[in-house]
Amino acid sequence: MAKSPISNRVREFRFHSGEMTQQELADRASVTRQTIVAIEKKSYSPSLEPAFRIARAFGRTVEDVFSFDEDRHENQSVGTGKGTKGEPK
């Protein structure tokens, strides 16, 4: 299974926010604790709305919390003959 080109610093920001719990962040961002767990494990990348809410819970921008590795994204697409959504290149 290929690693997601999206990484995050959610755990780091929780720690630097007074060791905020996953549940506290979930409540502030209006998502479930399980969503926060999955994001921290990098097994799930949130859509824009929850990503903005998570970032704002830390007083940060989306780009501070989440990042997109274009090189990793490009390497995943190479040789498949398809773009990121299964569309022809």
Backbone as JSON, one array per atom type, in Angstrom:
{
  "sequence": "MAKSPISNRVREFRFHSGEMTQQELADRASVTRQTIVAIEKKSYSPSLEPAFRIARAFGRTVEDVFSFDEDRHENQSVGTGKGTKGEPK",
  "N": [[0.84, -1.18, 0.0], [0.63, 2.17, -0.92], [2.15, 5.04, 0.53], [0.45, 7.86, 1.78], [0.49, 11.03, 0.12], [-0.02, 13.13, 1.74], [0.82, 14.64, 4.72], [0.82, 15.26, 8.29], [0.81, 17.38, 11.23], [-0.62, 17.01, 13.51], [-0.52, 15.57, 16.0], [1.79, 16.69, 17.12], [1.02, 19.42, 17.37], [-1.12, 19.1, 19.15], [0.26, 18.28, 21.44], [1.81, 20.57, 21.97], [-0.17, 22.27, 22.64], [-0.86, 22.41, 25.35], [-0.96, 19.7, 25.87], [-3.35, 18.76, 24.73], [-6.13, 16.6, 24.57], [-7.07, 13.89, 22.35], [-9.83, 13.73, 22.26], [-10.61, 16.29, 23.12], [-9.65, 17.86, 20.99], [-11.17, 16.73, 18.94], [-13.75, 17.49, 19.75], [-13.54, 20.29, 19.56], [-13.14, 20.55, 16.83], [-15.36, 19.45, 15.75], [-15.5, 16.73, 14.97], [-15.13, 13.13, 15.16], [-13.44, 11.36, 17.82], [-12.22, 9.11, 16.84], [-11.71, 9.88, 14.24], [-9.66, 11.75, 14.61], [-7.71, 10.04, 15.65], [-7.25, 8.39, 13.39], [-6.27, 10.3, 11.58], [-3.91, 11.11, 12.86], [-2.52, 8.69, 12.75], [-2.01, 8.65, 10.14], [-3.6, 7.27, 8.42], [-5.8, 8.28, 7.33], [-6.84, 11.08, 5.5], [-8.21, 14.16, 6.05], [-11.09, 15.84, 4.6], [-11.45, 19.14, 3.18], [-13.07, 20.88, 4.88], [-13.11, 19.7, 7.61], [-10.32, 19.74, 7.93], [-9.71, 22.48, 7.95], [-11.13, 23.18, 10.29], [-9.74, 21.71, 12.23], [-7.18, 22.88, 12.04], [-7.82, 25.51, 12.81], [-8.56, 25.06, 15.44], [-6.14, 24.95, 16.63], [-5.3, 27.48, 16.21], [-3.97, 27.91, 13.84], [-2.91, 27.78, 10.35], [-4.2, 25.79, 7.63], [-2.07, 24.92, 6.09], [-0.02, 24.97, 7.95], [-0.58, 22.78, 9.53], [-1.19, 20.59, 7.86], [0.44, 19.0, 5.11], [1.41, 18.65, 1.69], [3.12, 16.39, -0.18], [4.45, 16.78, -3.08], [6.32, 15.39, -4.65], [6.13, 12.73, -3.73], [3.5, 12.25, -4.44], [3.65, 12.45, -7.26], [5.36, 10.29, -7.83], [3.73, 8.15, -7.18], [1.84, 8.21, -9.19], [3.23, 7.7, -11.51], [3.69, 5.54, -14.21], [1.21, 4.31, -14.03], [-0.54, 5.2, -15.85], [-2.68, 6.66, -15.28], [-4.27, 9.52, -13.8], [-4.62, 11.28, -10.67], [-7.25, 10.75, -9.95], [-8.04, 8.53, -11.26], [-8.35, 9.28, -13.81], [-7.39, 9.61, -17.24], [-4.06, 10.65, -17.97]],
  "CA": [[0.0, 0.0, 0.0], [1.43, 3.38, -1.04], [1.99, 6.01, 1.6], [-0.26, 9.06, 1.35], [1.34, 12.2, -0.08], [-0.42, 14.14, 2.72], [1.3, 14.4, 6.08], [0.23, 16.22, 9.22], [1.49, 17.63, 12.49], [-1.7, 17.09, 14.51], [-0.03, 15.12, 17.31], [2.74, 17.72, 17.59], [0.27, 20.61, 17.81], [-1.86, 18.75, 20.38], [1.23, 18.27, 22.53], [2.19, 21.95, 22.25], [-1.38, 23.01, 23.06], [-1.19, 21.96, 26.7], [-1.26, 18.27, 25.8], [-4.77, 18.6, 24.39], [-6.46, 15.21, 24.27], [-7.72, 13.66, 21.06], [-11.26, 14.05, 22.41], [-10.75, 17.76, 23.16], [-9.51, 18.34, 19.62], [-12.35, 16.27, 18.19], [-14.88, 18.35, 20.12], [-13.31, 21.63, 18.99], [-13.2, 20.49, 15.36], [-16.64, 18.83, 15.37], [-15.29, 15.43, 14.36], [-15.06, 12.11, 16.2], [-12.1, 11.04, 18.31], [-11.68, 8.11, 15.92], [-11.18, 10.62, 13.09], [-8.37, 12.3, 15.03], [-6.8, 8.9, 15.74], [-6.9, 7.99, 12.02], [-5.44, 11.36, 10.99], [-2.59, 11.01, 13.48], [-1.87, 7.48, 12.25], [-1.83, 8.89, 8.7], [-4.4, 6.32, 7.64], [-6.93, 9.05, 6.81], [-6.62, 12.5, 5.26], [-9.53, 14.79, 6.09], [-11.48, 16.76, 3.53], [-11.1, 20.52, 3.5], [-13.77, 21.48, 6.02], [-12.52, 19.3, 8.89], [-8.92, 20.17, 8.0], [-9.75, 23.88, 8.4], [-11.57, 23.23, 11.69], [-8.64, 21.22, 13.05], [-6.16, 23.93, 12.05], [-8.31, 26.64, 13.61], [-8.55, 24.67, 16.86], [-4.79, 25.25, 17.09], [-4.97, 28.86, 15.85], [-3.01, 27.78, 12.75], [-3.46, 27.63, 9.0], [-4.21, 24.42, 7.14], [-0.72, 24.61, 5.63], [0.82, 24.72, 9.12], [-0.93, 21.48, 10.11], [-1.19, 19.56, 6.83], [1.3, 19.32, 3.98], [1.27, 17.78, 0.53], [4.43, 16.08, -0.77], [4.21, 16.62, -4.52], [7.2, 14.35, -5.19], [5.54, 11.43, -3.41], [2.29, 12.15, -5.25], [4.06, 12.18, -8.63], [5.91, 8.94, -7.91], [2.62, 7.19, -7.12], [1.11, 8.25, -10.45], [4.1, 7.28, -12.61], [3.57, 4.17, -14.68], [-0.13, 3.76, -13.93], [-1.34, 5.64, -17.0], [-3.85, 7.35, -14.77], [-4.04, 10.64, -12.91], [-4.92, 11.04, -9.26], [-8.63, 10.3, -9.74], [-8.35, 7.47, -12.21], [-8.56, 9.87, -15.13], [-6.2, 9.55, -18.08], [-3.17, 11.8, -17.85]],
  "C": [[0.89, 1.24, 0.0], [1.12, 4.34, 0.1], [1.34, 7.27, 1.03], [0.71, 10.22, 1.15], [0.99, 13.33, 0.9], [0.1, 13.73, 4.09], [0.69, 15.47, 6.99], [1.05, 16.31, 10.49], [0.49, 17.72, 13.64], [-1.2, 16.69, 15.89], [0.91, 16.16, 17.92], [2.0, 18.94, 18.12], [-0.58, 20.32, 19.04], [-0.94, 18.82, 21.58], [1.59, 19.7, 22.95], [1.01, 22.84, 22.61], [-1.81, 22.51, 24.43], [-1.55, 20.5, 26.76], [-2.76, 18.01, 25.66], [-5.04, 17.13, 24.06], [-7.06, 15.11, 22.87], [-9.19, 14.03, 21.14], [-11.48, 15.55, 22.44], [-10.63, 18.34, 21.75], [-10.72, 17.96, 18.78], [-13.55, 17.16, 18.48], [-14.74, 19.73, 19.51], [-13.48, 21.66, 17.48], [-14.48, 19.86, 14.84], [-16.44, 17.56, 14.54], [-15.25, 14.4, 15.5], [-13.61, 11.92, 16.65], [-11.44, 10.04, 17.37], [-11.1, 8.78, 14.66], [-9.81, 11.19, 13.42], [-7.33, 11.19, 15.1], [-6.32, 8.51, 14.34], [-6.01, 9.03, 11.33], [-4.03, 11.27, 11.56], [-1.82, 9.78, 13.02], [-1.56, 7.57, 10.76], [-2.53, 7.84, 7.85], [-5.62, 6.99, 7.03], [-6.5, 10.49, 6.64], [-7.98, 13.17, 5.19], [-9.81, 15.63, 4.86], [-11.21, 18.18, 4.02], [-11.77, 21.08, 4.76], [-13.23, 21.0, 7.37], [-11.06, 19.71, 9.03], [-8.84, 21.62, 8.47], [-10.14, 23.97, 9.87], [-10.47, 22.74, 12.63], [-7.56, 22.29, 13.16], [-6.59, 25.1, 12.93], [-8.37, 26.32, 15.09], [-7.17, 24.95, 17.47], [-4.41, 26.71, 16.84], [-3.93, 28.91, 14.73], [-3.72, 27.74, 11.41], [-3.45, 26.15, 8.64], [-2.8, 24.0, 6.72], [0.26, 24.39, 6.78], [0.64, 23.28, 9.62], [-0.8, 20.35, 9.1], [-0.25, 19.98, 5.7], [1.15, 18.24, 2.91], [2.64, 17.61, -0.11], [4.21, 15.77, -2.24], [5.08, 15.54, -5.13], [6.62, 12.96, -4.94], [4.29, 11.21, -4.25], [2.64, 11.78, -6.69], [4.58, 10.76, -8.78], [4.82, 7.88, -7.86], [1.89, 7.11, -8.45], [1.91, 7.69, -11.61], [3.85, 5.81, -12.94], [2.17, 3.59, -14.6], [-0.97, 4.12, -15.15], [-2.58, 6.38, -16.56], [-3.42, 8.51, -13.89], [-4.47, 10.27, -11.5], [-6.32, 10.52, -9.03], [-9.02, 9.23, -10.75], [-8.61, 7.99, -13.6], [-7.28, 9.72, -15.94], [-5.38, 10.8, -17.9], [-3.27, 12.69, -19.05]]
}
